[in-house]
Amino acid sequence: MNTVVSEKPDRQGPWRSRFYRLITWLVTLGCFYLVFSRVQGAAERQGTTALGYIIDFFADADWMHWLMLMIPYSVFFFLVDSHATWRVIKWFNAPEIKYRNVLPIRASAYVLSLVNEQVSKGAMSLYLLRRYDVPVWQAVSTMILLGMVEIYQLLLFSALGVFIYFELVVSAADQSELPLLTILISVYVVALVYFPLHLLYFRGLLLPSSGIRDQPLLRAFRMARFRDYVLVLLFKAPNLLVAVGVYTAALGLFNVDVGFGQMLALLPVIFLAAALPLPFHAGALVLWTVLFPDFPEVGVFSLVMHTFFVIFNATIGVIFLPLANRELFVNRLSAGESVTGRSPDQSSKQ
C-alpha cells in the first residue's frame, strides 16, 4: 500500500505540469492574437497590411539614439538591482558579504533568466550556500521579501502617478474600454490595508497563536522591520524612476507622443502585468495595446524593448561569468569565516 501511495503523486505531477504549460501558452497565444487584431485594425484604417504597418513604425524610429538610451539604462539597472539585492542579503543572510561579491552572481543570474527566472534565483541561493553556509530556504526567504517590496514599489509609484496626473489617467481609462481607474484604486486600497496587517502579524501582535509565521520560508518577514521595507524600496526606486523616463523618451524616438506623467501612472501597472508567469511577458504586451489604444503598435515596441533589455543584461552576465564561476567554485571562506546570518533581534544596518 505504501508503494501505491508514493507512486500516485509521481504520475500526477507531470500531467499537472503539462496542463499548466498548456494553459500558459494558450493564454499567451490569446494575448498575441489580441495585439495582432488591434494592429491589423489600425493597418486597415490606413489602407495597409499589419506587417507593412509595423515595418513603417520601426522604419521611422531613431535607432541610434535608442541604443544610446538603452545601453546606459541597462547598466544602471544592473548596478541598482545588485545593490538592493546585496543589502537584503547582508541584513538577513550574510552580514560580511560585500557589494563586489554580489555583482558577478547577480549578473550571471541574468543569463540563467533567459531560460527560467526561478533557475536564476537558484544561482544566488547556491552562491550563499557554498560561500557563506546559508541554508537554501533562508536565501529563498530573502528573495520572497525582495519580490514583495518590488510589487509594493510598483503600486506606490503607480498610485503617485494617478494622484498627480489624474486627468491623464482618466483619459487613458476612457480610451482603454476598461474600468481601469476602478481596478487601480481597488488594488491600491487592498495593498494599503494589507501592509500594516502584514507588519503586525509578523511582529506577533496579530493572531499571536498562529504558527504560519514560524515557517522557514517566512524567516525574512519575521526579521524585517518597517524601516527595512522602506530602505529596500528606496534602494530600488531609482530603477523605476529612470525606467519611466527611458520609456517616455524611447516612445518619442518611435514617434509616439506620451507624457512622463501618463507613463509614471501606467508603466508600473504594465510591469506588474509583466510579472505574470506567461512566456514573452505576454501580459505586459497586451496591456500596452489596451492602455494606448491609439498606438496598438506599442505592443510590438514593448516586445523589442524587453528583448533588448534581457539580452543585453545576459551579455553583462556573460562578461561576469568567469568571475562568478570563481566565486562559486574556487574561492571559499574558511571554516572560521563562514556566516549563517544575523540574529532576529539584530537591528544594525550598514
N, C-alpha and C positions, 0 to 999 in steps of 0.2 A: 504493500500500500504506500509506503514511503516513496518507493521508486516512481509510482504513478503520479503522486502529488508533485514531486520535484520536476517531472518532465513536462507537466502541463504549462507552466509559465514559459518554458523554452519553446513550445510550439506556438504559443500565442504572441510572444514578443516580436518575432519577425513580421507577423501579419499586422500587428499594430503599427510597427514602424513603416511598413509598406503603405498601409492605409493613410497614415499621417503624411507621408511624402506625396501620395496621390492627391490628397486634398490640397496641400500647399501648392502643388504645381497646377491644379485646376483653378485655384484662386488666382495664381499668378497669370495664367493664360487669360483668365477673365479680365484682369486688370489691363493687360496688354491690348486685348480686344477693345476695351473701352477707350483707351488712349488712341488706338488706331481709328476707331469710328469717329472720334472727335476731330482728329487731324484730317480724316477723309472728308468730313463735312465742311471744314474750313477750306480745304483744297477745292471742293466742288463749287463753293461760292466764288472762288477766284478763277474758275474755269481751268483747273489743272488737276493732276493726279496727286495722291498722297505722297508718293516718292518725290515727285517734282517739287511739291510744296516744301518738303523737308530739305531737299537739296538747295533750294533757293534760300531757305532760312539760314543754313550753315554757310552758304557761299558768301553771304553778306557780313559774316562775323569778322571781327578783328582778332584773328588767331594769335598774332604775335603778342599783342598786349594781354590777351587772355592767358597765355603761358607765363608772361611776366607777372601776372597777378596770382596764378595758381601755384607756381613753384614756391615762392616765399611763404604763401599761406600754408602749404602742406608741411614745410619745415617748421613753421611756427606752431602749427597744431601738434606736431610730434613732440616738440620741446615742452609745451604746456601740458600736454597729456601725460608725458613721462613724469613731469614734476608732481602733478596731482596724484599719480599712482605711487610715486616714491613716498609722498607724505603719509598716505594711509597705511602703507606697508611699514613705514618707520614707526608709526604710532601703535599699530595693533599687532605687528608680527616680528619685526627685526629692528630694534632701536639703533643698531650700529650700521645699518645699511646706508650707503652713500648714493647720491643722485647719479653719479657716473656709473655705478653698478647697475642701475635700473635701465639706463639708456639703451644698451645693446639688447637686453632681454625684451624690452618693450618694442624696440624696432623689429626684432625677429618675429614677434607676435603678429606684426602686420603681414609678414609673409605667410604665416600659417592661417591668418584670417581669410586669405584668398580661397582656402579650402573649406574651413569651418571656423566660425567665431569661437565656439566652445573649445576647440583644439588650441586656438591661440591663447586662451586664458590658461589652459593647462601648462603652457610653457612657463608662465610666471610661477605657477604652483610648483612645478618641477625644480625651478631655479631656487625657490625659497626652501624647498625640502633638502636639496643637495648642499646648498651653501650655508644655510642657517638652521637646519634641522626643524623647520616649521612644518607641522603636520599639514597635509593637503587640505583638510577641512577648515583649518584656520585661514589659509590663504583664500580659499573659496569664499569664506565668510566675509573677508575684507572686500573681495571683488563684488559681492552682492550689495554691500553697503555703498560702494562706489557707484554701482549701477542705479541704486535708488536716488542718490544725490543727483546723478545725471538727469534722471526723469524730472525731479523737482526743479532743477535748473531750467529745463526747457519750459516747464509750466510757469515758473516765476517770470521769466523774460517774456513769454507769450502774453501773460496777464498784464505785464507792464506795457507792452506794445499796444494791447487792446485798450488799456486805460488812456494812454497818451494820444493814440491815433484812432479813437473810437469811430469817428465818421468814416475813415478809410476802411475799417474792418466791416462796418455796416454795409458799405457799398460793395465790398468783395463778397459778403454773405448774400446780398440780394442777387448778385450775378451768378453765384455758385449753385443756385437752386436747392440749397440745403439749409436747414436751420443751424447754420454754423455758429452764430453768436450764442444761441441757446445751449448748444453742445459744449462750447468752450467754457461758458460761465458755469455750467453744471460740473464740469471736470475740475475747474478751479475751486469751487466750493467743497467738493468731496476731498480734494487734496489738502485744502486748508483745514478742514475738520479732522482729517485723519492724523496729520503730523503731530499735534500735541498729544493725542491719544497714544500714538506710537512711542513718544518720549516717556510718557507716564507709565506705559506698560513695561518697557524695558528697564525703567528705574525701579520696578516692583511696586509702584504706587497704585497701579490699576490692575485689578484681578491678581492680587498677590499670591493666591494659591495656584495659579496657572503654571503648568510645567513646560509649556511650549517654549517660553523664553530661554529655558535651560538647554535647548537643543544645541549641539556643537556648531551647526551651520549658522547659528544666530549669535555667536560669540562676539563679533564686532559690534552688533547692535547693543549688546549688554555693556560693552566697554565705552561706547561713544557717548559723548555729552553734546549738548546743544551747540556749543561753540565749535565742536568738531565738524558738524554738518555745515555750519556757516563758513568755516575756513575752507573746507573742500569745495564748496560752491564758489567761493571767491577765487580759489586757485584755478577752477575750470572755466570761470566766466569769460576770461579773455578770448578763449577759443570761439565761444558762441557769438560774442560781440563782433569779433573780426569776421566770422562766417557771414553774419548779416551784411556787413559792408562789402565783403568779397562777392557774395551772390548778387547784391544790388548792382555793383559795378559790372560783374560778368554779364548780367542780363542786358545792361546798357550796351555792352560790346556786341551783343546779339540783336541790338535794335529793339529791345523790349523795354518800355518805359515803366519802371516800378520804383516807387519811393522807398527810402530807408525805413520810414515808419510802418508802411504796409509789410515790408519784409520782416521787420522786428516782431510784428504780431503773428505772422503766418509761418515763417521759417521754422521756429521751434516746434510748431504743430506738425510740419512736414517731417522734421527729424524724428518726432515721436512715431509717425507712420513708418519711417524707415526702420525703426527698431522691431517691427513686426517680423516674425520668422518666415519671410517669403523670399524666394530667390530674386536676385536683381533688384532688391529693395522695391518690389512692385507696389507696395502700399504707398510709398512716397511718390512713385511715378504717377499713379492715378490721381493722387491728391493735388499734385501740381496742376493738372489739367482742370480739376474741379475748382480750385481756388483762383485760377487765372483763365477763365473760360474764353476770354478774348484772344488768348495766345495758347491754343492747345499744343503747339509745338514745344512748349516749355517742358512737357513730359519727356521728350527726347533729349532736350537740353539737360535736364536733371540726370538722365542716364549717362550722358557724356561727362558731366561734372563728377558724378560718383565714380565712374570707371577710371577716369584720370587720377582721382584722389587715391583710390585704393591701390592702383598700380604704382603710382609714384611713392606712396608710403611703403609699399612692398619693396621698391627699389632701395629706399633708405634701409629697410631691413636687411636686404642682401649685402649692402655695404657694411653693416654692423655684424653680419653673421659670423665671420671669423672670431670677432671679439666675444660674441655671445657663446659660441662653442667653447672658447677658452674659459669663460665664466662658469659654464655648466659642467664641463668635463675635465678641466685641467686644474684651475685654481680651486683650492679648498680651504676652508677655515680649519685651523687646528682644533682638536677636541676641546681645548680650554677656551677657545674663542667662539664656540657655537652659541647661537642665541635662539631662544624659543619664543620670545615675545615679551611684551610688558605685562605687568600685573594689572588686574582690573581697576585697582584704585590709583594707578599711576596717572597723574594729570599733567605732568610736564611735557611740553612740546618744544621742539627745536625748529 
